[in-house]
């Protein structure tokens, strides 16, 4: 198995419920974290991956801890669009 990669590739900020400062992290990852450790993914072809074997998701963060995640995507842009749809476009992305 190749080296495991899990990296935040994009960060954004938003206010949950109009009062709670929150973040969105777009995460790039190449290994599956299921309920039980295994080298095999539970469904062939899932999660969708880019040409480098990476998949992406949005992590919804409060006080430095991920409180929820989006569905997985095959690109950064797709994960960003999904986060913006979920939070209704109220994200200020860092450059």
Secondary structure, DSSP 8 states (H G I E B T S, - for coil): -----EEEEEEEEEEETTTEEEEEEEEEESS---SS--SS-SSTT-S---TTS-EEEEEEEETTEEEEE---BSSHHHHHHHHHHHTTT--EE--
